[in-house]
Amino acid sequence: MKQQFLLVVCLGFLLSCSDSMTESSLIGVYQIKAKNGVYRDFIKIVKKDGFFFIKERSGAKWNSLGKASTAKKLELEKLIGEEIKIKFVGLSNKNLALYRMPKDWSMEKFKTSTGYWMASMIGPIELYKK
């Protein structure tokens, strides 16, 4: 019984470690939730030849929005207008920025239950990693 308990604790620890906040953890497809509750593919992060790229879904195609670099703490603080005291990771370029914050992070009237969100010209958008 004691060995089973230790096994469960060790597995939990290993799983929590695998969910690290690195730029590579952002690779994947992100969806938005429409007003009717339907999720649709919206943004994709890919890594090619050591560089990250952001792609946007347009119809059946993924269009490149260009190379992305690590989002800096100062950039995010300027964007949201307050000091960041929590761990986050993000990728950005001239078109948009995608961030991963702790789940249920919020600022003013915006809250992300998933922790994933995108800063855009129209404001923050919650994202759902596929």
Protein Blocks (a to p, Z undefined) as FASTA:
>chain_A
ZZmmmmmmmmmmmmmmmmcccfklmgccdddddfkopacdfbdcddeehiacddddehjb
ccdebjaddddfklmmmmnopacfbdcdddddfkbccddddehiaehjbccfkopacddf
kbpcddddZZ
